[in-house]
């Protein structure tokens, strides 16, 4: 038998074509709702602190200011007790004075009694005004706490309640009119609580944050100029206290607080306590060495450099007041820092992050 081997193709080399690169898979986007057609939401570029002009690694981190916890202390008990005794003593003195005036002449007694009644009514009005101011500040803190709790809630009901309270609080501010209209147009389209809170923050608080930045910057510039040209340190201190109190009151009124005299004193105490605890009072020396030392100190006089530092400290106080008076914590928008004002107060500071040398 003859073995016949099957004839096949000779081996050869072939070039394998390269496979086309896989196209990136885009995440599925939610189709626009028919209820939100024509609604243009606030873009990220409207965030007043998103584009920081100065980004220096030497700047210390800024902690968020929080109100102090109210506790019953021995000092409060002593102050309350002696205040009640002093009020009783004043009341007995007024009663004795009116009786003596009646014994002298009836018209003198009636005049003193009428004057005392008018003074008592005016004092009652002052007390009610201060109580209402403290209650408004407490309402702002309640909304902030409820917003933090609603962001972690399972359902949207707490977030909708927070948005309703925030809208009612800022209803008198004309800057929030467009944001309130957008929230009404998108009502019912968002069921996720964090997204709803972020939307409310962008639409209602972004215009107020922009105005708050303008207030802080204007106050810091005034302090910087006045302290640079004033001849006495006492004048510097008095003007800084005056300007900081104006800034804290304006910040509270901007965000719907409208505090009275006691409310303003409480806010100032919280701001000073925050600066003392975080060590921000001594930040001036580090800024002189780390920031003004980059060639700017050699171009400026010592007095002008001191004015720049005072302006930066005023900006720091304004940021702390913004933390305390803002009715929502910073979530969707960028929280401000010293770098957001450094470029406006000291133009000689190098912009942008410094390049590291290998």
TANORDA-V147967 format. One record per residue. N is the residue number from 1. RES is the residue in one small letter. PSI is psi in radians with two decimals (none if undefined). OMEGA is omega in whole degrees, 0 to 359 (999 if undefined). NEAR is the number of other C-alpha atoms within 10 Angstrom. Layout:
BEGIN
N | RES | PSI | OMEGA | NEAR
N | RES | PSI | OMEGA | NEAR
END
This chain:
BEGIN
1 | x | 2.40 | 178 | 3
2 | x | 2.12 | 178 | 4
3 | x | 2.09 | 177 | 5
4 | x | 1.96 | 179 | 6
5 | x | 2.41 | 181 | 6
6 | x | 2.31 | 178 | 5
7 | x | 2.26 | 179 | 6
8 | x | -3.13 | 179 | 6
9 | x | 2.51 | 178 | 5
10 | x | 2.53 | 180 | 5
11 | x | 2.51 | 181 | 6
12 | x | 2.88 | 179 | 5
13 | x | 2.40 | 181 | 5
14 | x | 2.49 | 177 | 6
15 | x | 2.20 | 180 | 5
16 | x | 2.12 | 179 | 6
17 | x | 2.52 | 179 | 6
18 | x | 2.46 | 179 | 6
19 | x | 2.45 | 177 | 6
20 | x | 2.54 | 180 | 6
21 | x | 2.42 | 181 | 6
22 | x | 2.37 | 179 | 6
23 | x | 2.42 | 180 | 6
24 | x | 2.39 | 180 | 6
25 | x | 2.10 | 179 | 6
26 | x | 2.47 | 178 | 6
27 | x | 2.55 | 181 | 6
28 | x | 2.27 | 181 | 6
29 | x | 2.53 | 180 | 6
30 | x | 2.24 | 179 | 6
31 | x | 2.53 | 182 | 6
32 | x | 2.44 | 181 | 9
33 | x | 2.61 | 181 | 10
34 | x | -0.30 | 179 | 8
35 | x | -0.30 | 184 | 12
36 | x | 0.37 | 179 | 15
37 | x | 2.33 | 179 | 10
38 | x | 0.02 | 180 | 8
39 | x | 2.17 | 180 | 12
40 | x | 1.97 | 183 | 8
41 | x | 2.85 | 181 | 13
42 | x | 2.17 | 180 | 16
43 | x | 2.94 | 180 | 9
44 | x | -0.42 | 182 | 14
45 | x | -0.27 | 178 | 9
46 | x | -0.08 | 176 | 16
47 | x | 2.06 | 185 | 19
48 | x | -0.28 | 182 | 22
49 | x | 0.21 | 181 | 20
50 | x | -0.73 | 181 | 14
51 | x | 1.63 | 180 | 13
52 | x | 2.22 | 182 | 18
53 | x | -0.44 | 181 | 17
54 | x | 2.27 | 180 | 19
55 | x | 1.47 | 183 | 18
56 | x | 2.34 | 179 | 18
57 | x | -0.27 | 182 | 12
58 | x | -0.24 | 182 | 13
59 | x | 2.33 | 180 | 16
60 | x | 2.63 | 177 | 14
61 | x | 2.56 | 183 | 10
62 | x | 2.09 | 178 | 16
63 | x | 2.67 | 181 | 14
64 | x | 2.36 | 179 | 17
65 | x | 2.38 | 179 | 20
66 | x | 2.59 | 179 | 16
67 | x | 2.57 | 179 | 16
68 | x | 2.60 | 178 | 13
69 | x | 2.31 | 181 | 7
70 | x | 2.09 | 180 | 6
71 | x | 2.73 | 176 | 7
72 | x | 2.02 | 181 | 8
73 | x | 2.95 | 178 | 8
74 | x | -0.62 | 177 | 9
75 | x | -0.70 | 178 | 9
76 | x | -0.70 | 180 | 10
77 | x | -0.77 | 180 | 11
78 | x | -0.77 | 180 | 10
79 | x | -0.74 | 180 | 10
80 | x | -0.76 | 182 | 12
81 | x | -0.86 | 180 | 11
82 | x | -0.50 | 175 | 11
83 | x | -0.69 | 177 | 12
84 | x | -0.76 | 178 | 11
85 | x | -0.73 | 179 | 11
86 | x | -0.69 | 178 | 12
87 | x | -0.71 | 178 | 11
88 | x | -0.68 | 179 | 12
89 | x | -0.72 | 178 | 12
90 | x | -0.69 | 178 | 12
91 | x | -0.76 | 177 | 12
92 | x | -0.66 | 179 | 12
93 | x | -0.70 | 179 | 12
94 | x | -0.70 | 178 | 15
95 | x | -0.75 | 179 | 14
96 | x | -0.66 | 179 | 12
97 | x | -0.75 | 180 | 15
98 | x | -0.71 | 178 | 20
99 | x | -0.74 | 179 | 17
100 | x | -0.66 | 179 | 13
101 | x | -0.61 | 176 | 17
102 | x | -0.63 | 179 | 17
103 | x | -0.49 | 177 | 11
104 | x | -0.89 | 181 | 11
105 | x | 2.51 | 182 | 11
106 | x | -0.71 | 184 | 13
107 | x | -0.54 | 175 | 11
108 | x | -0.67 | 178 | 16
109 | x | -0.77 | 178 | 18
110 | x | -0.64 | 178 | 14
111 | x | -0.76 | 179 | 14
112 | x | -0.69 | 179 | 19
113 | x | -0.74 | 178 | 19
114 | x | -0.71 | 178 | 12
115 | x | -0.71 | 178 | 11
116 | x | -0.66 | 179 | 15
117 | x | -0.75 | 178 | 12
118 | x | -0.75 | 178 | 12
119 | x | -0.66 | 179 | 12
120 | x | -0.71 | 178 | 12
121 | x | -0.71 | 178 | 11
122 | x | -0.70 | 178 | 12
123 | x | -0.68 | 177 | 12
124 | x | -0.71 | 178 | 12
125 | x | -0.69 | 178 | 12
126 | x | -0.74 | 180 | 14
127 | x | -0.76 | 179 | 14
128 | x | -0.68 | 178 | 12
129 | x | -0.73 | 180 | 16
130 | x | -0.67 | 179 | 18
131 | x | -0.70 | 177 | 16
132 | x | -0.67 | 177 | 17
133 | x | -0.75 | 177 | 20
134 | x | -0.62 | 179 | 20
135 | x | -0.63 | 177 | 16
136 | x | -0.71 | 177 | 20
137 | x | -0.69 | 178 | 25
138 | x | -0.60 | 178 | 14
139 | x | -0.65 | 177 | 18
140 | x | -0.75 | 178 | 23
141 | x | -0.58 | 177 | 20
142 | x | -0.74 | 179 | 15
143 | x | -0.69 | 179 | 21
144 | x | -0.73 | 179 | 20
145 | x | -0.71 | 178 | 15
146 | x | -0.60 | 178 | 17
147 | x | -0.68 | 178 | 25
148 | x | -0.67 | 179 | 17
149 | x | -0.64 | 182 | 13
150 | x | -0.49 | 179 | 21
151 | x | -0.47 | 179 | 20
152 | x | 0.04 | 181 | 12
153 | x | 2.78 | 182 | 15
154 | x | -0.66 | 183 | 11
155 | x | 2.96 | 181 | 13
156 | x | -0.09 | 185 | 18
157 | x | -0.82 | 178 | 14
158 | x | -0.64 | 179 | 18
159 | x | -0.71 | 178 | 27
160 | x | -0.63 | 178 | 21
161 | x | -0.72 | 179 | 15
162 | x | -0.75 | 180 | 24
163 | x | -0.67 | 179 | 22
164 | x | -0.75 | 178 | 12
165 | x | -0.68 | 179 | 16
166 | x | -0.71 | 178 | 23
167 | x | -0.71 | 178 | 19
168 | x | -0.66 | 180 | 12
169 | x | -0.67 | 184 | 18
170 | x | 0.29 | 183 | 21
171 | x | -0.48 | 182 | 15
172 | x | -0.10 | 180 | 11
173 | x | 2.07 | 181 | 15
174 | x | -0.37 | 179 | 10
175 | x | -0.36 | 183 | 18
176 | x | 0.13 | 183 | 19
177 | x | -0.80 | 180 | 15
178 | x | -0.68 | 178 | 14
179 | x | -0.69 | 177 | 23
180 | x | -0.63 | 177 | 18
181 | x | -0.70 | 179 | 14
182 | x | -0.64 | 177 | 20
183 | x | -0.63 | 176 | 20
184 | x | -0.65 | 181 | 11
185 | x | -0.56 | 181 | 15
186 | x | 0.24 | 181 | 17
187 | x | 2.24 | 181 | 14
188 | x | -0.22 | 180 | 12
189 | x | -0.48 | 183 | 14
190 | x | 2.16 | 181 | 15
191 | x | -0.11 | 179 | 14
192 | x | 2.22 | 186 | 15
193 | x | -0.83 | 179 | 21
194 | x | -0.69 | 179 | 20
195 | x | -0.64 | 179 | 15
196 | x | -0.72 | 178 | 23
197 | x | -0.67 | 177 | 24
198 | x | -0.69 | 178 | 17
199 | x | -0.76 | 179 | 21
200 | x | -0.66 | 179 | 25
201 | x | -0.75 | 180 | 22
202 | x | -0.76 | 187 | 22
203 | x | -0.60 | 185 | 24
204 | x | -0.64 | 188 | 27
205 | x | -0.33 | 179 | 24
206 | x | -0.78 | 176 | 23
207 | x | -0.64 | 179 | 19
208 | x | -0.64 | 176 | 20
209 | x | -0.64 | 178 | 24
210 | x | -0.73 | 178 | 14
211 | x | -0.60 | 177 | 16
212 | x | -0.69 | 177 | 22
213 | x | -0.70 | 178 | 21
214 | x | -0.68 | 178 | 14
215 | x | -0.79 | 181 | 19
216 | x | -0.77 | 182 | 26
217 | x | -0.75 | 179 | 22
218 | x | -0.74 | 179 | 16
219 | x | -0.72 | 179 | 20
220 | x | -0.67 | 178 | 30
221 | x | -0.72 | 179 | 20
222 | x | -0.77 | 178 | 18
223 | x | -0.73 | 180 | 27
224 | x | -0.74 | 182 | 25
225 | x | -0.79 | 184 | 16
226 | x | -0.77 | 181 | 18
227 | x | -0.35 | 178 | 25
228 | x | -0.46 | 184 | 21
229 | x | -0.17 | 182 | 12
230 | x | 2.52 | 185 | 14
231 | x | -0.33 | 187 | 10
232 | x | 2.54 | 177 | 9
233 | x | -0.53 | 178 | 10
234 | x | -0.65 | 176 | 10
235 | x | -0.69 | 177 | 13
236 | x | -0.83 | 182 | 20
237 | x | -0.78 | 181 | 12
238 | x | -0.74 | 181 | 10
239 | x | -0.63 | 178 | 17
240 | x | -0.74 | 177 | 23
241 | x | -0.75 | 179 | 14
242 | x | -0.78 | 182 | 12
243 | x | -0.66 | 179 | 17
244 | x | -0.68 | 177 | 22
245 | x | -0.70 | 176 | 18
246 | x | -0.73 | 182 | 14
247 | x | -0.73 | 180 | 24
248 | x | -0.73 | 178 | 27
249 | x | -0.75 | 179 | 23
250 | x | -0.62 | 179 | 21
251 | x | -0.72 | 179 | 28
252 | x | -0.72 | 179 | 25
253 | x | -0.55 | 180 | 14
254 | x | -0.70 | 183 | 21
255 | x | 0.27 | 173 | 22
256 | x | 0.18 | 183 | 23
257 | x | -0.87 | 181 | 27
258 | x | 1.17 | 183 | 20
259 | x | 2.78 | 171 | 25
260 | x | -2.78 | 181 | 20
261 | x | -0.76 | 179 | 14
262 | x | -0.68 | 178 | 15
263 | x | -0.67 | 178 | 23
264 | x | -0.73 | 178 | 21
265 | x | -0.65 | 178 | 15
266 | x | -0.75 | 178 | 17
267 | x | -0.75 | 179 | 24
268 | x | -0.66 | 178 | 19
269 | x | -0.72 | 178 | 14
270 | x | -0.69 | 179 | 20
271 | x | -0.81 | 181 | 26
272 | x | -0.69 | 178 | 16
273 | x | -0.67 | 178 | 16
274 | x | -0.75 | 180 | 22
275 | x | -0.64 | 180 | 21
276 | x | -0.70 | 182 | 12
277 | x | -0.74 | 183 | 10
278 | x | -0.08 | 179 | 14
279 | x | 0.32 | 182 | 10
280 | x | -0.24 | 179 | 18
281 | x | -0.58 | 180 | 15
282 | x | 0.27 | 182 | 12
283 | x | -0.26 | 182 | 17
284 | x | -0.74 | 181 | 17
285 | x | -0.74 | 180 | 12
286 | x | -0.61 | 178 | 14
287 | x | -0.63 | 178 | 17
288 | x | -0.76 | 184 | 17
289 | x | -0.67 | 189 | 12
290 | x | -0.61 | 184 | 14
291 | x | -0.97 | 182 | 21
292 | x | -0.19 | 178 | 22
293 | x | -0.12 | 181 | 13
294 | x | 0.83 | 176 | 13
295 | x | -0.19 | 182 | 12
296 | x | -0.61 | 183 | 17
297 | x | -0.52 | 179 | 17
298 | x | -0.34 | 180 | 11
299 | x | -0.32 | 183 | 11
300 | x | 2.72 | 173 | 13
301 | x | 2.88 | 180 | 12
302 | x | -0.60 | 181 | 12
303 | x | -0.72 | 180 | 13
304 | x | -0.65 | 176 | 18
305 | x | -0.64 | 176 | 21
306 | x | -0.65 | 177 | 18
307 | x | -0.68 | 177 | 25
308 | x | -0.72 | 179 | 26
309 | x | -0.73 | 177 | 26
310 | x | -0.65 | 176 | 24
311 | x | -0.69 | 178 | 30
312 | x | -0.65 | 177 | 27
313 | x | -0.64 | 175 | 24
314 | x | -0.69 | 176 | 25
315 | x | -0.67 | 178 | 29
316 | x | -0.71 | 177 | 24
317 | x | -0.70 | 178 | 26
318 | x | -0.64 | 178 | 26
319 | x | -0.73 | 178 | 26
320 | x | -0.72 | 177 | 26
321 | x | -0.62 | 177 | 28
322 | x | -0.71 | 177 | 26
323 | x | -0.70 | 184 | 22
324 | x | -0.58 | 187 | 25
325 | x | -0.29 | 182 | 28
326 | x | 2.26 | 185 | 22
327 | x | -0.04 | 177 | 27
328 | x | 2.53 | 175 | 25
329 | x | 2.79 | 180 | 17
330 | x | 2.01 | 177 | 15
331 | x | -1.10 | 182 | 14
332 | x | -0.43 | 181 | 17
333 | x | 2.71 | 182 | 19
334 | x | 2.37 | 177 | 14
335 | x | 2.38 | 184 | 19
336 | x | 2.80 | 176 | 22
337 | x | 3.13 | 181 | 19
338 | x | -0.60 | 181 | 20
339 | x | -0.39 | 179 | 19
340 | x | -0.27 | 181 | 21
341 | x | -0.19 | 185 | 24
342 | x | -0.70 | 181 | 25
343 | x | -0.52 | 179 | 17
344 | x | -0.53 | 182 | 15
345 | x | -0.51 | 180 | 20
346 | x | 1.54 | 183 | 17
347 | x | -0.29 | 181 | 10
348 | x | -0.13 | 180 | 17
349 | x | 2.33 | 181 | 19
350 | x | 2.36 | 183 | 18
351 | x | 2.65 | 174 | 15
352 | x | 2.93 | 181 | 12
353 | x | 2.35 | 182 | 12
354 | x | 2.49 | 179 | 11
355 | x | 2.38 | 180 | 6
356 | x | 2.39 | 178 | 5
357 | x | 2.36 | 182 | 4
358 | x | none | 999 | 3
END
